[in-house]
């Protein structure tokens, strides 16, 4: 199988390849074979990339897709309200089918908006069947996905057996792989963190954990003191940690995922972008949850960009594209496979329209993508060389039937939880 993307503006995100005002990309057996100004491949399927930007697909390093059915319900929520609503009120009524539908449509949404690689941080583990439903949904969506199993979220018991069970079903390096969602030092003991890291190392799993503090606690310093920082761990949010803790993460080779829209609107504090860069860390970007914010990487890049520019005038548009592609791939341990249009990497590629009136004329491609990009520009998406979106439409997907099933799922869960869907409900966290 050979595919030739021809005549596009190539933004490769690989310094050795560079950018091409007019270029071609040749794909052979799902892998990028060549990037050049002009390529002769008479036997290849040709995709005309005229009036398109050709670039690597976006990488989202942290999203909770099981919550997709309740999109927008938490637009005005704080973090404590979100926790009460999603985890204490709605989640207990989720069946495996509800997890499957939310995860599948959430992953399809991400693909539709150009996210070819996504870590799905799963913390709806009501039982093994729920986890299996999440994995099945990711397998049924034609994207590159990491099922990050937070088996211990909200529990105090051991999770070894469940992590081993799911790992046995995801043993390879296909399009759906596995990571381990740690409980972290703020949720359990250091001994448990050490045990979970040991299990992750034994099973060959990368890890991810949520960290957010108001500057009072020092979770990263605590982990550092106990020798528990790893270069295979991604720390999510990290709002409020000290500059010295950021340097500890950099020295350990750890990565960080920020979700700027959620962090700002839910009260976590300013995104840590500039402070991370000063400490030697490369931020990666994530959506987090769509009950609260939009689900596309364009908005996430723009929030990250304008906030940091407002704080200190730093960053440029190329930085943001790196956060959303090559840096994200590195954080997920997939830098050898995706994140740039590099010969030898899998062909995870998106084509963005440049003739759309919201961006035309495109003078600076990187600047345009960051300053004015939106999901409506995503014309074509390939994952490992397979076309999964063509001419603005997801292929081989019955969205009408899936939409009907997701609405039925939402209505059932809401009714079982006693939650009205008329915009009047506001979760009430317990006060100290």
C-alpha positions in Angstrom: 0.0 0.0 0.0 1.4 3.4 -1.1 -0.2 6.7 -0.6 1.2 10.0 -1.9 0.1 13.3 -0.3 1.0 15.8 -2.9 1.1 19.6 -3.3 0.6 20.6 0.3 2.3 23.0 2.6 4.4 20.6 4.8 5.0 21.5 8.4 7.0 18.4 9.4 8.0 19.2 13.0 11.3 17.6 12.3 14.2 20.0 12.0 16.1 17.6 9.8 13.2 17.5 7.3 12.1 21.1 7.7 9.0 22.8 6.3 8.1 22.9 2.6 6.0 25.6 1.0 5.0 23.0 -1.5 5.8 19.4 -0.8 4.9 15.7 -1.0 4.8 13.0 1.6 5.0 9.3 0.5 3.6 6.6 2.7 4.4 3.0 2.3 2.7 0.2 4.3 1.6 2.8 6.9 5.0 4.3 7.4 6.4 7.6 6.1 8.9 6.7 3.4 9.9 10.1 2.0 9.2 13.9 2.4 10.4 16.0 -0.4 9.5 18.9 -2.7 8.4 16.5 -5.4 8.1 12.7 -5.3 7.4 10.3 -8.2 5.2 7.4 -7.2 3.1 6.4 -10.2 1.7 3.3 -8.5 0.5 5.2 -5.3 -2.9 6.3 -4.3 -2.8 10.1 -4.7 -4.4 12.4 -2.1 -4.4 16.0 -3.4 -3.1 18.3 -0.6 -3.4 21.5 -2.6 -4.7 24.3 -0.3 -3.9 22.1 2.7 -1.3 22.2 5.5 0.2 18.7 5.9 1.4 18.1 9.4 1.7 15.4 12.1 -1.5 14.6 14.0 -1.9 16.1 17.5 -1.1 14.2 20.7 -3.4 14.6 23.7 -1.6 13.3 26.8 -4.6 13.2 29.2 -8.3 12.9 28.6 -11.2 11.3 30.4 -13.4 10.1 27.5 -15.9 8.1 29.6 -17.5 11.4 30.6 -18.4 12.4 27.0 -22.1 12.0 27.3 -22.3 14.8 29.8 -20.6 17.4 27.5 -21.0 21.0 28.6 -22.9 20.2 31.8 -20.0 21.4 33.9 -19.2 24.6 32.1 -19.7 26.6 35.3 -18.3 24.1 37.8 -15.4 24.4 40.1 -13.1 21.4 40.6 -14.9 20.3 43.8 -18.2 20.5 42.1 -16.9 18.4 39.2 -15.6 15.8 41.6 -19.0 15.5 43.3 -20.9 15.5 40.1 -18.9 13.0 38.0 -17.4 10.7 40.6 -19.9 10.7 43.4 -23.2 11.3 41.7 -23.1 10.1 38.1 -20.3 7.5 38.0 -22.0 5.0 40.4 -24.7 4.6 37.8 -22.4 3.9 34.8 -22.8 0.5 33.2 -20.1 -0.9 30.9 -22.2 0.1 27.9 -22.2 3.7 29.1 -18.4 3.6 29.4 -18.1 2.1 25.9 -20.3 4.7 24.3 -18.7 7.7 26.0 -15.2 6.4 25.3 -15.9 5.6 21.6 -17.6 8.9 20.7 -15.0 10.8 22.8 -12.2 9.2 20.8 -14.0 9.7 17.5 -14.4 13.4 18.4 -10.7 13.7 19.1 -9.9 12.0 15.7 -12.4 14.3 14.0 -10.5 17.3 15.3 -7.0 16.0 14.4 -5.9 14.2 17.5 -4.3 11.1 16.1 -2.8 10.0 19.5 -4.5 10.2 22.8 -3.9 9.0 26.4 -7.3 8.0 27.8 -7.0 8.4 31.6 -9.6 5.9 32.8 -11.0 6.4 36.3 -14.4 4.8 36.0 -13.3 1.4 37.2 -16.6 0.2 38.8 -15.4 -3.3 37.9 -13.5 -5.3 35.4 -16.3 -5.1 32.8 -16.1 -1.3 32.9 -12.4 -1.3 32.1 -12.9 -3.9 29.3 -15.6 -1.7 27.8 -13.1 1.2 27.7 -10.5 -0.9 26.0 -13.0 -2.2 23.5 -14.1 1.3 22.6 -10.6 2.5 22.0 -10.0 -0.6 19.8 -13.2 0.2 17.8 -12.0 3.8 17.2 -9.3 3.9 14.5 -6.9 6.1 16.5 -3.6 5.6 18.3 -4.7 5.3 21.9 -3.1 4.7 25.3 -5.5 3.1 27.9 -4.2 4.6 31.1 -5.9 2.4 33.7 -6.5 4.3 37.0 -7.7 1.1 38.7 -7.2 2.5 42.2 -8.9 5.8 41.7 -11.2 6.3 44.8 -10.2 3.0 46.4 -7.7 2.0 49.1 -7.2 -1.7 48.2 -4.6 -3.3 46.1 -4.9 -3.1 42.3 -2.2 -5.5 41.2 -4.5 -8.2 39.9 -6.6 -5.8 37.9 -3.6 -4.1 36.3 -2.1 -7.5 35.4 -5.4 -8.6 34.0 -5.8 -5.7 31.6 -2.1 -5.8 30.7 -2.5 -9.4 29.6 -5.1 -8.2 27.1 -2.9 -5.3 25.9 0.5 -6.9 25.7 1.8 -5.5 22.4 2.7 -2.3 20.6 -0.3 -2.0 18.4 -2.6 1.1 18.0 -4.0 0.6 21.5 -1.4 0.3 24.3 -1.5 0.6 28.1 -0.3 2.8 30.9 -0.8 2.8 34.6 -2.7 5.6 36.3 -1.1 6.0 39.7 -3.0 7.1 42.8 -0.1 9.3 43.8 1.4 10.5 47.1 -1.6 12.8 47.8 -4.1 9.9 47.6 -2.2 7.0 49.3 0.9 6.1 51.1 4.5 6.3 49.8 4.8 2.5 50.3 1.8 2.1 47.9 3.3 4.5 45.4 6.5 2.5 45.5 4.7 -0.8 45.0 2.7 0.6 42.1 5.9 1.9 40.4 7.5 -1.4 40.9 4.5 -3.2 39.3 4.6 -0.7 36.4 8.3 -1.4 35.8 7.7 -5.2 35.9 5.0 -4.9 33.3 6.8 -2.4 31.1 4.2 0.3 31.7 4.6 4.1 31.7 2.7 5.9 34.5 0.7 9.0 34.9 -0.7 10.8 38.0 -2.6 13.9 38.9 -0.9 16.6 41.0 -2.4 19.9 42.1 -1.6 21.9 45.1 -2.2 25.4 46.4 1.5 25.8 47.3 1.0 24.3 50.7 1.9 20.6 50.1 5.0 19.5 48.3 4.0 16.2 46.6 6.9 16.1 44.1 9.5 16.9 46.8 8.0 14.0 48.8 8.3 11.6 45.9 11.9 12.8 45.3 12.8 12.3 48.9 11.7 8.7 48.7 13.4 8.1 45.4 10.1 7.7 43.5 10.6 10.0 40.5 10.8 8.2 37.2 11.5 9.2 33.6 8.5 7.1 32.6 6.0 9.2 34.6 3.8 12.0 33.3 2.6 14.4 36.0 -0.8 16.0 35.2 -1.5 19.7 36.0 1.2 20.3 38.7 -0.3 23.7 39.5 1.2 25.3 42.5 4.3 23.2 42.9 7.6 24.9 43.6 10.2 25.9 41.1 12.6 23.5 42.8 10.1 20.7 42.4 9.9 21.4 38.7 13.6 21.1 38.5 13.4 17.8 40.3 11.0 16.6 37.6 13.3 17.8 34.9 16.3 16.2 36.5 14.4 12.9 36.7 13.4 13.1 33.0 9.7 13.1 33.9 7.1 14.8 31.7 4.2 17.1 32.5 0.7 17.4 30.9 -1.1 20.7 31.3 -4.9 21.2 30.7 -5.0 25.0 30.6 -8.7 25.5 30.0 -9.7 23.3 32.9 -7.0 24.6 35.2 -8.0 28.2 34.7 -11.7 27.8 34.9 -11.8 25.2 37.8 -9.5 27.2 40.0 -6.3 25.2 39.9 -4.3 28.4 39.1 -2.2 29.6 36.2 -1.0 27.0 33.8 2.7 26.3 34.6 4.0 26.6 31.0 6.6 29.4 31.5 7.8 28.0 34.8 8.2 24.6 33.3 10.3 25.9 30.4 12.5 27.8 32.8 13.1 24.6 34.8 14.1 22.6 31.6 10.7 20.8 31.1 8.8 20.7 27.8 5.1 20.9 28.5 2.6 18.7 26.8 -1.0 19.5 26.2 -4.3 17.8 27.1 -8.0 18.5 27.1 -8.9 16.7 30.4 -12.8 16.5 30.3 -15.5 17.7 27.9 -18.2 18.2 30.5 -16.2 21.3 31.4 -14.3 22.5 28.2 -14.1 22.0 24.5 -12.4 18.8 23.1 -10.1 20.1 20.5 -6.3 20.8 20.5 -6.6 24.1 18.7 -8.4 25.8 21.6 -6.0 24.2 24.1 -3.0 25.5 22.2 -4.5 29.0 21.9 -5.3 29.2 25.7 -1.8 28.0 26.5 -0.3 30.6 24.2 -2.3 33.7 25.1 -2.1 33.1 28.8 1.6 32.7 28.9 2.1 35.6 26.5 0.0 37.7 28.8 2.0 36.7 31.8 5.5 37.2 30.5 5.5 37.7 26.7 7.1 34.3 26.2 6.4 31.5 23.7 5.9 31.5 20.0 3.6 29.6 17.8 6.2 26.9 16.9 6.5 26.2 20.6 2.9 25.4 20.8 3.0 23.0 17.8 5.9 21.2 19.5 4.0 20.8 22.7 1.0 19.4 20.8 3.0 17.0 18.6 6.6 15.9 19.2 6.7 16.7 23.0 3.4 14.9 23.6 4.7 11.8 21.7 7.9 11.8 23.8 5.8 12.0 27.0 3.8 8.9 25.9 6.9 7.0 25.0 5.9 7.1 21.3 8.5 9.5 19.9 10.0 6.8 17.7 6.6 6.2 16.1 4.7 9.5 15.9 4.8 13.2 16.5 6.6 14.4 13.4 6.7 13.7 9.6 9.9 11.8 9.8 10.8 9.0 7.4 10.5 5.7 9.3 7.8 6.9 11.6 4.2 5.8 11.4 2.1 8.0 9.1 -0.1 9.8 11.6 -0.9 12.8 9.5 -3.5 15.5 9.3 -4.4 17.8 6.4 -5.8 21.3 7.4 -7.7 23.5 4.9 -6.0 26.7 4.0 -8.7 27.9 1.7 -11.3 28.3 4.5 -12.2 31.9 4.9 -11.4 31.8 8.6 -7.7 31.4 7.9 -7.3 32.5 4.3 -4.8 33.6 3.1 -2.3 31.5 5.1 1.0 33.5 5.2 2.6 31.9 8.3 1.3 28.3 8.6 2.4 27.7 12.2 1.1 31.1 13.3 -2.2 30.5 11.6 -2.7 27.1 13.2 -2.1 28.4 16.7 -3.8 31.8 16.4 -6.8 30.9 14.2 -7.0 27.1 13.9 -10.2 25.2 14.6 -11.6 21.7 14.0 -13.5 22.8 10.9 -10.1 23.0 9.1 -9.4 19.3 9.6 -10.1 17.9 6.2 -8.2 14.5 6.2 -6.8 12.3 9.0 -4.5 9.3 8.6 -3.4 7.0 11.4 -0.6 4.6 10.7 -1.3 5.3 7.0 -5.0 4.5 7.1 -7.3 7.2 6.1 -9.9 7.6 8.9 -11.3 11.0 7.8 -11.6 12.1 4.2 -13.1 15.4 2.9 -14.1 16.4 6.3 -16.0 13.2 7.2 -15.0 10.3 9.4 -15.0 7.1 7.2 -16.8 3.9 8.0 -18.6 5.4 11.0 -22.4 5.3 11.6 -22.5 8.5 13.7 -26.3 8.8 13.6 -26.7 5.5 15.4 -23.9 6.3 17.9 -25.5 9.7 18.7 -28.8 8.1 19.4 -27.2 5.5 21.8 -25.1 8.1 23.6 -28.2 10.3 24.3 -30.0 7.3 25.6 -27.1 6.5 27.8 -26.9 10.0 29.2 -30.6 10.2 29.9 -30.5 6.8 31.7 -27.5 7.7 33.9 -28.9 11.1 34.7 -32.3 9.7 35.7 -30.8 7.0 37.9 -28.7 9.7 39.6 -31.6 12.1 40.0 -29.8 14.8 38.0 -32.0 17.1 35.9 -30.6 18.0 32.4 -32.3 21.4 32.1 -29.3 23.4 33.3 -30.6 24.0 36.9 -28.5 21.4 38.7 -25.4 22.5 40.6 -23.5 19.9 42.6 -22.8 20.8 46.2 -19.4 19.8 47.6 -19.3 19.2 51.4 -17.8 22.1 53.2 -15.2 21.7 56.0 
